[in-house]
Amino acid sequence: MSFTQLLEMPGVAMPEPATRGFVFNHTMIRVKDLARSLDFYTRVLGFTPVHRQDFPEAAFTIVYLVLVADRAVIPEDDAARLQWVLGQPGVLELTHNHGTEQDDAFHYHHGNAEPRGFGHLCVSVPHVEEACARFEALGVTFQKRLTDGRMKHIAFIRDPDDYWIEILQPAAYIA
């Protein structure tokens, strides 16, 4: 489908000038064990935590994470870093409700069981086969390996809360 055809789909409107400068900033997911999730997103996927806010009166903490090639672009000053991260595209916000990590029976709905809702996050990688081999070596749980199903160019891994993360190599879609 051409770009023109996409723009002509029913329901598509031309962006109003008032929306210029809008940025899709972040997606928030709730996590049971903040330390376990931070380990996964930083060690396994390479995210960098850039801001943490604790809300003791409401018993929750949020941490913003980004994927950046050069950490030197991240401001050192906390206030400047918060302003910076709130203007970036593709930020991941982990929200931890205090105490959930101590309840063995507690879990969040990941969106891929009934009733279905949220589907997945996606991380683009330079080499999907290499990334999947690394995930395998790290013991990451796969939802779908490259060899599974009909779509051999994508994989899905699961984070500690069973959220699905699609892993793809952009060039594989064109090849």
VENPESUL-V315904 format. One record per run of one state. SS is the DSSP state (alpha for helix, beta for strand, coil for the rest). FROM is the first residue (numbers start at 1). TO is the last residue. Records with the same first field share a line. If there is no record, write none. Layout:
BEGIN
SS->FROM-TO + FROM-TO
END
This chain:
BEGIN
coil->1-2 + 8-16 + 20-25 + 32-33 + 45-47 + 56-59 + 67-70 + 74-77 + 86-90 + 98-99 + 103-120 + 125-127 + 139-140 + 145-153 + 159-163 + 169-169 + 175-175
alpha->3-7 + 17-19 + 34-44 + 71-73 + 78-85 + 100-102 + 128-138 + 170-174
beta->26-31 + 48-55 + 60-66 + 91-97 + 121-124 + 141-144 + 154-158 + 164-168
END
